[in-house]
Amino acid sequence: MAAIAGYKRLNSVDASDKEALDEAIRNLFGKVGKEPLVTPIFNCDSGANVGVGDNFLANYNVTILDMVKVTMGNDVLIGPNTMISTLNHPITPKGRHDHLGIAYP
């Protein structure tokens, strides 16, 4: 639930309020470098598993399904409508029947 509150807060911040936006990003992500920028709409599973370096930019409508650690270095730019997913589903009928999920780093 903390992730939902965190990304809702991030999505509701006025983009011209750089301090509030920076604070919302730092409260949501596990590790943040200098000068991060995330533009709404942003979604994630946890947020705490996301680590970003300096000058990180996530453009509009980015989703990071971070059930395990997702680390991005300095000067990473993510384009609009991008999904980064650590999740997968089983390919065997038994695994699908058992509703198993798989997370990869």
N, CA and C atoms as a LAMMPS dump frame, in Angstrom:
ITEM: TIMESTEP
0
ITEM: NUMBER OF ATOMS
315
ITEM: BOX BOUNDS ff ff ff
-5.0000000000000000e+02 5.0000000000000000e+02
-5.0000000000000000e+02 5.0000000000000000e+02
-5.0000000000000000e+02 5.0000000000000000e+02
ITEM: ATOMS id mol type element x y z
1 1 1 N 0.808 -1.199 0
2 1 2 C 0 0 0
3 1 3 C 0.853 1.266 0
4 2 1 N 2.06 1.172 0.574
5 2 2 C 2.932 2.349 0.59
6 2 3 C 3.299 2.766 -0.827
7 3 1 N 3.478 1.781 -1.707
8 3 2 C 3.818 2.11 -3.094
9 3 3 C 2.681 2.862 -3.764
10 4 1 N 1.452 2.435 -3.53
11 4 2 C 0.305 3.11 -4.143
12 4 3 C 0.237 4.552 -3.674
13 5 1 N 0.39 4.757 -2.378
14 5 2 C 0.383 6.127 -1.849
15 5 3 C 1.544 6.926 -2.421
16 6 1 N 2.706 6.275 -2.57
17 6 2 C 3.886 6.958 -3.086
18 6 3 C 3.748 7.396 -4.523
19 7 1 N 3.273 6.506 -5.385
20 7 2 C 3.157 6.929 -6.785
21 7 3 C 1.948 7.817 -7.012
22 8 1 N 0.914 7.697 -6.191
23 8 2 C -0.195 8.654 -6.302
24 8 3 C 0.28 10.047 -5.915
25 9 1 N 1.101 10.127 -4.884
26 9 2 C 1.667 11.421 -4.469
27 9 3 C 2.521 11.994 -5.596
28 10 1 N 3.397 11.162 -6.162
29 10 2 C 4.265 11.615 -7.249
30 10 3 C 3.432 12.113 -8.427
31 11 1 N 2.376 11.388 -8.768
32 11 2 C 1.539 11.762 -9.909
33 11 3 C 0.713 13.013 -9.657
34 12 1 N 0.528 13.378 -8.393
35 12 2 C -0.297 14.552 -8.08
36 12 3 C 0.513 15.832 -7.873
37 13 1 N 1.837 15.712 -7.82
38 13 2 C 2.688 16.886 -7.601
39 13 3 C 2.692 17.771 -8.844
40 14 1 N 2.62 19.065 -8.63
41 14 2 C 2.734 20.036 -9.724
42 14 3 C 4.146 19.935 -10.306
43 15 1 N 4.25 19.64 -11.59
44 15 2 C 5.552 19.446 -12.238
45 15 3 C 6.449 20.667 -12.14
46 16 1 N 5.885 21.84 -11.94
47 16 2 C 6.709 23.046 -11.814
48 16 3 C 7.294 23.192 -10.41
49 17 1 N 6.817 22.395 -9.451
50 17 2 C 7.336 22.427 -8.08
51 17 3 C 8.447 21.39 -7.962
52 18 1 N 9.647 21.77 -8.368
53 18 2 C 10.781 20.844 -8.45
54 18 3 C 11.131 20.226 -7.1
55 19 1 N 11.031 21.004 -6.014
56 19 2 C 11.36 20.474 -4.69
57 19 3 C 10.378 19.389 -4.27
58 20 1 N 9.083 19.628 -4.466
59 20 2 C 8.068 18.637 -4.095
60 20 3 C 8.193 17.383 -4.955
61 21 1 N 8.495 17.559 -6.232
62 21 2 C 8.664 16.421 -7.13
63 21 3 C 9.876 15.593 -6.719
64 22 1 N 10.985 16.26 -6.421
65 22 2 C 12.198 15.579 -5.978
66 22 3 C 11.919 14.79 -4.694
67 23 1 N 11.212 15.406 -3.759
68 23 2 C 10.882 14.742 -2.497
69 23 3 C 10.001 13.515 -2.739
70 24 1 N 9.016 13.626 -3.607
71 24 2 C 8.128 12.499 -3.901
72 24 3 C 8.897 11.338 -4.533
73 25 1 N 9.828 11.642 -5.436
74 25 2 C 10.649 10.605 -6.069
75 25 3 C 11.517 9.921 -5.021
76 26 1 N 12.158 10.71 -4.172
77 26 2 C 13.046 10.152 -3.142
78 26 3 C 12.288 9.327 -2.107
79 27 1 N 11.045 9.699 -1.825
80 27 2 C 10.236 8.923 -0.883
81 27 3 C 9.743 7.612 -1.483
82 28 1 N 9.624 7.55 -2.797
83 28 2 C 9.118 6.345 -3.456
84 28 3 C 10.228 5.356 -3.789
85 29 1 N 11.318 5.827 -4.386
86 29 2 C 12.387 4.943 -4.846
87 29 3 C 13.334 4.584 -3.703
88 30 1 N 13.978 3.42 -3.837
89 30 2 C 14.925 2.97 -2.828
90 30 3 C 16.221 3.756 -2.829
91 31 1 N 16.712 4.124 -4.015
92 31 2 C 17.965 4.876 -4.139
93 31 3 C 17.802 5.872 -5.275
94 32 1 N 18.244 7.105 -5.035
95 32 2 C 18.083 8.163 -6.039
96 32 3 C 19.341 9.021 -6.068
97 33 1 N 19.865 9.257 -7.276
98 33 2 C 21.006 10.147 -7.455
99 33 3 C 20.565 11.603 -7.54
100 34 1 N 21.412 12.421 -8.158
101 34 2 C 21.123 13.855 -8.308
102 34 3 C 20.208 14.099 -9.508
103 35 1 N 19.363 15.106 -9.394
104 35 2 C 18.524 15.604 -10.497
105 35 3 C 17.601 14.552 -11.131
106 36 1 N 16.82 13.817 -10.333
107 36 2 C 15.875 12.877 -10.94
108 36 3 C 14.646 13.606 -11.474
109 37 1 N 14.031 13.047 -12.496
110 37 2 C 12.782 13.603 -13.014
111 37 3 C 11.885 12.453 -13.459
112 38 1 N 10.679 12.419 -12.915
113 38 2 C 9.666 11.442 -13.305
114 38 3 C 8.417 12.229 -13.661
115 39 1 N 7.911 12.027 -14.874
116 39 2 C 6.71 12.747 -15.305
117 39 3 C 5.5 11.824 -15.202
118 40 1 N 4.352 12.36 -14.811
119 40 2 C 3.155 11.524 -14.679
120 40 3 C 2.712 11.028 -16.055
121 41 1 N 2.107 9.969 -16.128
122 41 2 C 1.652 9.084 -15.076
123 41 3 C 2.739 8.025 -14.874
124 42 1 N 3.073 7.737 -13.61
125 42 2 C 4.067 6.731 -13.27
126 42 3 C 3.402 5.686 -12.392
127 43 1 N 3.737 4.408 -12.612
128 43 2 C 3.226 3.313 -11.787
129 43 3 C 4.351 2.345 -11.461
130 44 1 N 4.224 1.668 -10.319
131 44 2 C 5.202 0.66 -9.925
132 44 3 C 4.547 -0.331 -8.969
133 45 1 N 5.269 -1.43 -8.671
134 45 2 C 4.787 -2.396 -7.683
135 45 3 C 5.192 -1.981 -6.281
136 46 1 N 6.469 -1.676 -6.096
137 46 2 C 6.994 -1.36 -4.774
138 46 3 C 7.604 0.03 -4.72
139 47 1 N 8.437 0.341 -5.694
140 47 2 C 9.174 1.602 -5.669
141 47 3 C 10.45 1.478 -4.864
142 48 1 N 10.382 0.789 -3.725
143 48 2 C 11.558 0.616 -2.872
144 48 3 C 12.634 -0.211 -3.559
145 49 1 N 12.26 -1.025 -4.536
146 49 2 C 13.222 -1.847 -5.273
147 49 3 C 13.843 -1.121 -6.459
148 50 1 N 13.467 0.123 -6.681
149 50 2 C 13.992 0.896 -7.808
150 50 3 C 15.143 1.77 -7.326
151 51 1 N 16.276 1.665 -8.014
152 51 2 C 17.423 2.522 -7.746
153 51 3 C 17.831 3.221 -9.028
154 52 1 N 18.007 4.534 -8.953
155 52 2 C 18.38 5.301 -10.145
156 52 3 C 19.576 6.188 -9.833
157 53 1 N 20.409 6.416 -10.848
158 53 2 C 21.579 7.264 -10.702
159 53 3 C 21.266 8.727 -10.988
160 54 1 N 22.323 9.491 -11.21
161 54 2 C 22.199 10.923 -11.487
162 54 3 C 21.526 11.154 -12.842
163 55 1 N 20.764 12.238 -12.928
164 55 2 C 20.137 12.688 -14.181
165 55 3 C 19.185 11.657 -14.781
166 56 1 N 18.47 10.954 -13.931
167 56 2 C 17.482 9.967 -14.376
168 56 3 C 16.231 10.682 -14.869
169 57 1 N 15.671 10.198 -15.983
170 57 2 C 14.417 10.739 -16.505
171 57 3 C 13.496 9.593 -16.899
172 58 1 N 12.3 9.581 -16.32
173 58 2 C 11.232 8.68 -16.758
174 58 3 C 10.164 9.558 -17.382
175 59 1 N 9.949 9.404 -18.679
176 59 2 C 8.987 10.22 -19.4
177 59 3 C 7.565 9.764 -19.08
178 60 1 N 6.587 10.281 -19.793
179 60 2 C 5.178 10.024 -19.509
180 60 3 C 4.811 8.547 -19.574
181 61 1 N 3.942 8.139 -18.64
182 61 2 C 3.317 6.821 -18.643
183 61 3 C 4.319 5.674 -18.576
184 62 1 N 5.256 5.752 -17.637
185 62 2 C 6.226 4.685 -17.411
186 62 3 C 5.726 3.801 -16.269
187 63 1 N 5.878 2.493 -16.44
188 63 2 C 5.544 1.525 -15.399
189 63 3 C 6.774 0.677 -15.124
190 64 1 N 7.12 0.537 -13.844
191 64 2 C 8.209 -0.345 -13.436
192 64 3 C 7.624 -1.358 -12.458
193 65 1 N 7.531 -2.618 -12.903
194 65 2 C 7.03 -3.685 -12.043
195 65 3 C 8.232 -4.276 -11.312
196 66 1 N 8.493 -3.735 -10.137
197 66 2 C 9.733 -3.986 -9.401
198 66 3 C 9.526 -4.935 -8.222
199 67 1 N 9.159 -6.17 -8.501
200 67 2 C 9.035 -7.157 -7.431
201 67 3 C 10.412 -7.552 -6.898
202 68 1 N 11.443 -7.352 -7.688
203 68 2 C 12.832 -7.491 -7.258
204 68 3 C 13.57 -6.228 -7.693
205 69 1 N 14.832 -6.14 -7.341
206 69 2 C 15.611 -4.927 -7.568
207 69 3 C 15.731 -4.567 -9.048
208 70 1 N 15.52 -3.28 -9.343
209 70 2 C 15.724 -2.704 -10.675
210 70 3 C 16.685 -1.541 -10.48
211 71 1 N 17.878 -1.637 -11.067
212 71 2 C 18.902 -0.615 -10.886
213 71 3 C 19.248 0.007 -12.23
214 72 1 N 19.225 1.337 -12.273
215 72 2 C 19.593 2.076 -13.473
216 72 3 C 20.681 3.071 -13.094
217 73 1 N 21.674 3.212 -13.933
218 73 2 C 22.808 4.074 -13.636
219 73 3 C 22.554 5.534 -13.961
220 74 1 N 23.649 6.254 -14.14
221 74 2 C 23.588 7.684 -14.444
222 74 3 C 23.139 7.928 -15.885
223 75 1 N 22.467 9.056 -16.085
224 75 2 C 22.078 9.535 -17.416
225 75 3 C 21.157 8.57 -18.17
226 76 1 N 20.289 7.886 -17.436
227 76 2 C 19.316 6.983 -18.053
228 76 3 C 18.058 7.777 -18.393
229 77 1 N 17.618 7.648 -19.632
230 77 2 C 16.397 8.291 -20.106
231 77 3 C 15.435 7.199 -20.558
232 78 1 N 14.233 7.178 -19.983
233 78 2 C 13.223 6.192 -20.358
234 78 3 C 12.138 6.914 -21.14
235 79 1 N 11.847 6.424 -22.34
236 79 2 C 10.857 7.059 -23.205
237 79 3 C 9.432 6.824 -22.738
238 80 1 N 8.501 7.555 -23.335
239 80 2 C 7.095 7.432 -22.957
240 80 3 C 6.536 6.035 -23.234
241 81 1 N 5.557 5.667 -22.419
242 81 2 C 4.829 4.399 -22.571
243 81 3 C 5.724 3.175 -22.469
244 82 1 N 6.718 3.236 -21.592
245 82 2 C 7.643 2.124 -21.395
246 82 3 C 7.24 1.318 -20.17
247 83 1 N 7.362 -0.013 -20.281
248 83 2 C 7.173 -0.879 -19.126
249 83 3 C 8.443 -1.679 -18.907
250 84 1 N 8.949 -1.635 -17.684
251 84 2 C 10.074 -2.462 -17.263
252 84 3 C 9.493 -3.456 -16.267
253 85 1 N 9.615 -4.737 -16.571
254 85 2 C 8.969 -5.75 -15.74
255 85 3 C 9.959 -6.805 -15.286
256 86 1 N 9.95 -7.088 -13.993
257 86 2 C 10.751 -8.178 -13.453
258 86 3 C 9.904 -9.439 -13.31
259 87 1 N 8.656 -9.372 -13.732
260 87 2 C 7.705 -10.467 -13.524
261 87 3 C 7.544 -11.332 -14.759
262 88 1 N 7.2 -12.577 -14.498
263 88 2 C 6.863 -13.496 -15.57
264 88 3 C 5.855 -14.494 -15.017
265 89 1 N 5.267 -15.257 -15.888
266 89 2 C 4.317 -16.284 -15.497
267 89 3 C 4.82 -17.624 -16.002
268 90 1 N 4.472 -18.697 -15.316
269 90 2 C 4.917 -20.023 -15.753
270 90 3 C 4.415 -20.356 -17.157
271 91 1 N 5.19 -21.179 -17.859
272 91 2 C 4.778 -21.59 -19.201
273 91 3 C 4.14 -22.972 -19.2
274 92 1 N 4.251 -23.694 -18.077
275 92 2 C 3.64 -25.022 -18.014
276 92 3 C 2.19 -24.915 -17.545
277 93 1 N 1.343 -25.817 -18.007
278 93 2 C -0.051 -25.794 -17.551
279 93 3 C -0.174 -25.917 -16.03
280 94 1 N 0.647 -26.773 -15.396
281 94 2 C 0.569 -26.933 -13.947
282 94 3 C 0.928 -25.633 -13.239
283 95 1 N 1.989 -24.99 -13.669
284 95 2 C 2.375 -23.718 -13.054
285 95 3 C 1.297 -22.663 -13.203
286 96 1 N 0.69 -22.592 -14.373
287 96 2 C -0.394 -21.626 -14.586
288 96 3 C -1.599 -21.969 -13.722
289 97 1 N -1.907 -23.265 -13.615
290 97 2 C -3.035 -23.709 -12.789
291 97 3 C -2.811 -23.352 -11.324
292 98 1 N -1.56 -23.441 -10.872
293 98 2 C -1.228 -23.146 -9.47
294 98 3 C -1.07 -21.649 -9.214
295 99 1 N -1.266 -20.822 -10.248
296 99 2 C -1.189 -19.354 -10.136
297 99 3 C 0.158 -18.886 -9.58
298 100 1 N 1.22 -19.501 -10.066
299 100 2 C 2.558 -19.112 -9.636
300 100 3 C 3.015 -17.885 -10.407
301 101 1 N 3.816 -17.083 -9.775
302 101 2 C 4.457 -15.949 -10.43
303 101 3 C 5.955 -16.056 -10.244
304 102 1 N 6.708 -15.477 -11.139
305 102 2 C 8.16 -15.537 -11.105
306 102 3 C 8.684 -14.112 -11.227
307 103 1 N 9.689 -13.783 -10.419
308 103 2 C 10.322 -12.461 -10.518
309 103 3 C 11.804 -12.648 -10.787
310 104 1 N 12.324 -11.91 -11.752
311 104 2 C 13.727 -11.98 -12.134
312 104 3 C 14.393 -10.632 -11.9
313 105 1 N 15.643 -10.649 -11.395
314 105 2 C 16.368 -9.364 -11.264
315 105 3 C 16.852 -8.87 -12.608
